[in-house]
Amino acid sequence: MPVAGSSVRAEQIELMASLAHQERTSGEFEKSLAKLSDMESDLSPEQQANLREWRRDFKIATCLPNEFVKEFARLSSEALTVWGKARKENSFKTFAPYLEKMVALSQKKAELLGYKDHPYDALLDTFEPDTTSKELTELFSKVKSEIQTLLKKIEGAKQVDGSCLHGNFSPDKQLEFGKVVLEAMGYDLDKGRLDLSTHPFSMAIHPSDSRITTRIHQSSLFDSLSCVLHEGGHSLYEMGMLPEYYGSPLCEAVSLGIHESQSRLWETRIGQSKPFWNHFLPKLANTFPTLKEVPLETFYKAINKVAPSLIRIESDEVTYSLHVIIRFELEKKLIEGSLKVADLPEAWNAEMQKTLGITPPTDTEGCLQDIHWSMGAFGYFPTYALGNLYASQFFATLQEKFPDWEKRVASGDLLFVREWLREQIHQHGKTYRAADLVKKVTGKPLSPEPYITYLNTKYSKIYE
Ligand code: CO
């Protein structure tokens, strides 16, 4: 869309948000819900799950007046454009007035939705239902301190040489190889597509139409592949839902955290594992002959190289969650009012220095780097770190169920992973809430231990 189109787009989005809200809160819908509630005991467990989700959706929608929904939609659309401009000019001042309005509206949203302990919980609940900031603070503080200890060990060890991933790699060939990997994952290219975009994303329309994008750097090999694995993981989740439930919560993802667990599982646990590259490195070397001289061990270490960096989406597996936790802490303060928008750049830089030992030279590489706050998506960030925790716990169970998983992956067999995820997670849609699903699949409530153990084990071998 051309830049000048953004104001009319804001009007369109405002109208769509308003019309959708009217439908979701209509008297007719309320009557149907009441009718279903009367016969609840006669409904199947799946129907009851639908009813539970429709009720929840209705409750949230009715808490927000239509005028508020319109205002929020309009502002987020406008702020998004200003954020883009501010990034180009590296001017936080340009964005600050819009962010102030966005924070104020989000605070109002929290009040309208209601909460027990903390206004942030109301916003968090819209992305990761049933989760509270208190729980996250406990989970994340453990994760943060463990990762920081690991990071110190890594910094004191012999550094990894990542140079084999840099050179001149034809974008067309990278894209072709991405499709080879997708097909091995069980991604059906008759039900999906892989295209290029500035920011990689996945977009599901129906289980039979779930598309993804990647971005390709000609000089760097692994960026696009890890995007393909990540977005492919998201897309397989959507493809694995049952089409007969389309249009109902049973054909929707449990939460953003569970969604992210699917992408991170494929991206990191499979795509950054040695068995995977045992199979795929010779194939990649056929496409890019400079890799023919590169031993598996060198390649494996290169794709798992750890180095604190400024940009979340480009960060390595060890520091990634730290980026997310920093944003969680800052946005919680913005919402509770203990951090003023004007002081955000300074607070951001101080946290980056304290946690990762680096200070962004510009705000574009600092607090302006992510799109979420401009859209008013406060409470979204924690789902990225939760995705890592869920993924590790799911994967620990997969490892128990398939003790020979490494052998199978090393022989190029990935379909059993997709099948297991499908059977355990994808096909159920929203039948189970996140906490129940985790217990059902893994036998235990969510814990940071599998994630911490995984990182420590893997990276103490890479950085001896
Ligand atoms: Co994702």
Boltz pocket constraint, residues with backbone or C-beta under 6 A from the ligand:
constraints:
  - pocket:
      binder: B
      contacts: [[A, 230], [A, 234], [A, 259], [A, 260], [A, 263]]
      max_distance: 6.0
